[in-house]
Amino acid sequence: MKQLKILLLSGLFSVGLVQLSNAQQSMSVIQTLNAKEQNIITISAFTAKGDLVKLQNALTSGLDAGLTINDIKEVLIHLYAYCGFPRSLQGINTLMAVLETRKAKGITDKLGKQSTPVNDDDSKYIRGKNVLEALTGQPEKEPKTGYAAFSPVIDTFLKEHLFADIFGRDILTYLEREIATISALISLGGVEPMMQGHMRIALHLGMTESKIGEMVSLIETKVGIKEANDARRVLLTVTSGGSAQKAADTMEANADLFKKGVKAPALNFTGTAWVNMLVQAQEGLDCSVGAITFEPGSRTNWHSHPGGQILLITEGEGYYQEKGQPKRVVQKGDVIKCLPGKAHWHGALPGTKLTHIAIGPDTEKGSAVWLQPVTDQEYNDR
């Protein structure tokens, strides 16, 4: 029994290294990766890694999920800019083999739309410059510095080819291209400055921190924990104002068994709460598990879960209330069982933090139904 506890704790610790994502299965209002994005991530990861066996499975999953042949071809073409022609060509050859196998089985996959020719009087350099500015939200600075000043031709190649020729194609959106790029860079490893830049672009394009965290968690499941943890450190650097030391301090300050993760969305919470996804609903277990940390006085909105919810209080003290029932104080060691469809809220006491594990069973029944905020009167009532 002692050995079992040690194994369990060590496993939980490795999972808890800051899995950034939405925690309660319920938190569907936080952006989550759709099926197309998930498949772009796995296809890009295995292409970058050169793992053709796993790539075959990822390509099959992508086609089964509704990606068109041209969607996937575009991902593989895009990736040559980040992991080279050899990896890209191996990916394309693998796709051809998968399509032949599926055709032999009587499966007809949709070709999808073709790329639209670019009709623009601007030079390719200007078009690429405009695309880059749209991606970053920042004007290009003159005079050039860094690599662009040291090797001007590489700046020309990036503008004219990567951004004008590749990003300028319209089969994938800018954000889908960034998702493919980030996945490839995480899987390759050793390219943290580039990963940081592309994470900033993804955030500028509207991808949330929690959604990038979900991507990292998916890569951990598919590729490996080292690649994922390296990506988490980069994401912390990006979201902590660009300081690697500040990111390291944040990780050290949050050195609990489960990391805090990312801030919960203000739309569904009052005050500050932190969300760290430990098990995703899409991992095939028909449940989700997340660690939620509430700062003093913070709480969820009223909400319910079609599949119900179980809360395991691990630290601190807080409130839990179901609709039509009196509010009650909960503390470390308490287990709360909320039945399907029952409206409730939970959060920390005014003077203490609260941490709990939120388990969402029967996730196929649907995500949480978020209701109105808990009023100050409801929160303060005895």
N, C-alpha and C positions, 0 to 999 in steps of 0.2 A: 504493500500500500504506500509506503514511504517513497519507493522508487517511482510509483505511478504519479504521485503528487509532484515530484521533482520534474518528471518528464512533461507533465501538464503545464507546470509553471514556466518551464523553459520554452515550451512551444508557444504559450501565450505571450511571453516576453518578446520572442522574435516577431510574432505577428504585430505586436503593439508598438513598433518603432516609428510611429506616426503614419499610419495608414490614413491618408487624407481622403475623405469622401463623406457622403451623407450617411448618418449612422442609422437611426431607426429606419426600418424598411418603410416606415411611415413617411419619411421626409421626402416624398416625391416632388415637392415644390422646389427643392434644391435641384438644379439641373442634373440630369443623369444622362449617361451615354446611351444613345439609341442603338438599334441593332446594326445599322450601317457603320456607325463610328466604332463600335466594338470590333467589328470584323476588319475594318481598316487598320486598327491597332494591331491585331494579332497577325494579319498578313504582312504588315510592315515590319513587325518585330522579327518574324521568322525569316523574312527576306534579308533583312540586315544581318542576322545571325548566320545565314547560309544553312539553316536547318531545313532541308528540303522535305524530309519526312513529315515534320510538323507543319510545314508550309502546305503540303498537299491537303492535310486535314483542315487547315485554316481556309484554304481556297474553297474546298467543298462546303464548309460551313457558311462561307460568305455567299456562295451561289444559292445554297439552300435558303438563306435568309433574305434573298431577293436582290442582292447586288447583281448588276448586269455584267456581261463580259467586258464591256468598255469601261465600266466603273473600275473593275479590278485591273485591267490593262493600264489604265491611267495611273493608278497607285504605283504599279510596278515601274512604269516609265518615269514617274516623278522621283522615285527613290534612287535612280541612278545618280542624281545630283548629290546624294548624301551618303550612299554606300558603294558607289561605283558601278560601271558597266557590268563587270562580272556578276555581281550579286543580282542586278536588275535583269540581266539576260537569263540567269539561272531561274529567276522567278517567272519570267515569261515562258521559258521552256516547260517549267513545271505546270503552269496554267494550261498550256497546250495539251500536256499529257492528261491532266485532270479532265479537260473538256472532252477529249477523245474517249476516255473511260466512261464518262457520263453519257456520251452519245451512244456508245455501244450498249448501254443499259436502257436506252430509249428515253433518256432525259434530254429535253430541249431547253437550253438556257437562253434567256433574252440577251440579244446583242446590245441593246441600249443605244442611246444617242451618240452621234459622232461629234467630234470637236468642230466648233464653228470657226471658219477662217477669220483672222483678224483683219479688219479694214480700218486702218489708222494711218494718217499722213505723217505722224510723228516718227522720228527715227526710233530704232529699237532701243537705243540707250535711254532716250527720253521716256519711252513707254515703260521700260524697266524701272527707271527712277520713280515714275508715278506709281507703279505697283508697289514698290518698296515703301514709299511714303504712305500709301493707303494701308499697308500691313502694320507699320510701326506707329502711324499717327504723328510722325515727326518729319519735318522737312530735312532734306539732305544738307549736310553742312559743308561749307567750303571755307578754307582749303581742305583737301583731304588729309586725313591723319592715319596713323597705324598702318595696317597692311595695304590700304588703298593708296597711301602716299609712297610706301616702300615699293609696291608692285602695282602700278596703275592698271596694267593689263588685266589683272585678276578682278579689279573693280569693274572694268568694262565687260568681262565675261559674265560676272554676276548680274550686272544690269541687263545686258542684251540677251543672255541665254537663260539663266535661272529665272529671273523675274519677268522678262518680256516673253520668252518662248515657252517656258514651262508653267509658271504661275499664271500666265496670260491665257492659258487654255481653259475652256469653260465647262468641262465635264465634272470636275470637282470644284467645290467652293474653296475660297481661301482658307477657311477654318478646317475643312476636311484635309487640305494639303498640309496644314500645320499639324494636325493630329497625326498624319502619316509621318511627317518629319520628326516630331518629338518622339514618337514610338521608336523610330529607327535610331535616333541619337541615343536614347536611353539604352537600347539593346546593344548598340555598338560599344558604349562606355568610353571614358577617357576624353570626351568632348564637352565637358561641362560648360565652358563659356558659350559655345554654340547652343547648347540645350537651354541655357539661361535666356539667351536672346529670343529663342523661338517660344519659350514659355511666356515671355513678356508680350510677344506678338499675339499669342493665343488669348491672353487675358484682354488685350486691346480689342480683339475681334469679338469679344463677348463670352468667351469660355470662362467659367468660374473656377476659383481655386479648388473648390470641392470636386468639380468635374475633372480637372487635371489629376487630382488625388485619386479619383476613381480609375482613371487611366493607369496610374502608377500601380494601383492595387491589382488591376487586371494583368499588367506586365509581370508583377511579382508571381501571380498564379501561373502564368504561361511560360515565363522566361527564367526568373530567378530573383531571390531576395536581395542579392548584392546590387544588381542593376536597379532594382526598385528603391533601395535605401539611398543609393547615390542620387537618384532622381529626387527623392524627398528632400535631401539636403539642398539641392539646387533650388527646388521650389520654395523652401524656407528662406533662402537667400533672396529670391525674387520678391516674396511677399513681406519680407522684413526690411525692405528699403534698399536692397542691393548689397548689404553688408554680410559677408561670409561669417565674420565674428559674431554679429548680432544673431545670425541664424544658429550658429553653434551655441550661443548663450541660451537661445530659446529652447533648443533641444535639451540642454543640460537642466534648465529650470523646470522642464516638464518631464523629468526623469522618473515618472511613476511607472507602474506596471504597464498601463495603457497610456499612450500619448494623448494629448488633448485633441489633436487633429486640427480642424478648421472651425472658424466661427459659424455658428448656426445662423440661418437667414432671419433678419429682423422681421420679415413678413409673418413668421410663425412663432416668434419668441418675443418676450418682453425682457429687456436686460441682455446680458452677455452670457452665451452658452457656447460650448465647444463640442464638436461632433467628430468621432473617429470610427470609421466603419471597420469592423473586424471580419465579418462574413457578409458577402454581397448576396442579394437575392438571386442574381443570375448565375451563381456558382453551382447550381444544380441541386441544392439541399432543401429547396422549398422553405427556406427561412432566412432571416437576416439577423445579424448580431452587431450591436454597436455600443461604444462607450460614450456616454454623454456627461459632460461636466458643466454644472450650473454655477456661475458666480453668485455671491450672496444677493438674494432678492430677485434673481432671474427665474423665469418660468416659461413653459410652453403656452400656446393658445389652447383653448378647448379643442379637442380632436377625438377621432375614433379610428379604430382599425378593423377592417372587414374580417381579418383573421385573428383578431385579438392581440394582446401584448403581455409579455412578462417582464417585470422590472426587478433586477437584483441590485439592491442598494449596497454599494461597496465602500463608500466614504461619506462622512458628513451627515447632515440632517436636512430634511426638506418636508414639503407638503405633497399630499396626493389627494385628489378629490374626484369622485364620479358624480355625474349630473344627478341631482335629487338626493345626494347623500352628503353628510357633513364632511368637512375637510379633516384630514388626519395627519399627524406628524409621522414621518418615516425616518428610519436611521439605519446605519450600517448593520447588515445582516438580515434586514427585512426582505421579504419576497412578495411582490405585488402581482396579482393575476387579474388582468382586465379582460373581460369577456368580449367577443366580437361585437362590433357595432355600438359599444358602450362609450358615450362621450365622457371625457375625463381630462384632467390636466395634472402636471407635476412640475416641481421646481424646488429651489433652495429656500431655506429660511432667510430672514433679513440679514442675519449676522454670520452665516456659515455657508460654505460651499456644499454642494451635493454632487456626488458622482454615482451613476448607476449604469448597469449593463441593460440595454433594451433588446429584448428578443422578439422578433416578429415572426410568428409561425404562419403557415398556410399562406405564403406570399402570393400564390396564384389567385387568391380571392381579391387581390387589389391592394393599392397603396392607401395610405392614411387619408382620411377626410378631415381637412383642416377647417376649423370653425372660427368664431370670434375670439379676440384676445380676452384673457382673464383680467377683469377690472381690478383697480386698486382696492375697491371695497371687498370684492370676492377674496382677494389675496389676504387682506388684513382682518377679515371677519374671524372671530373666535369660534 
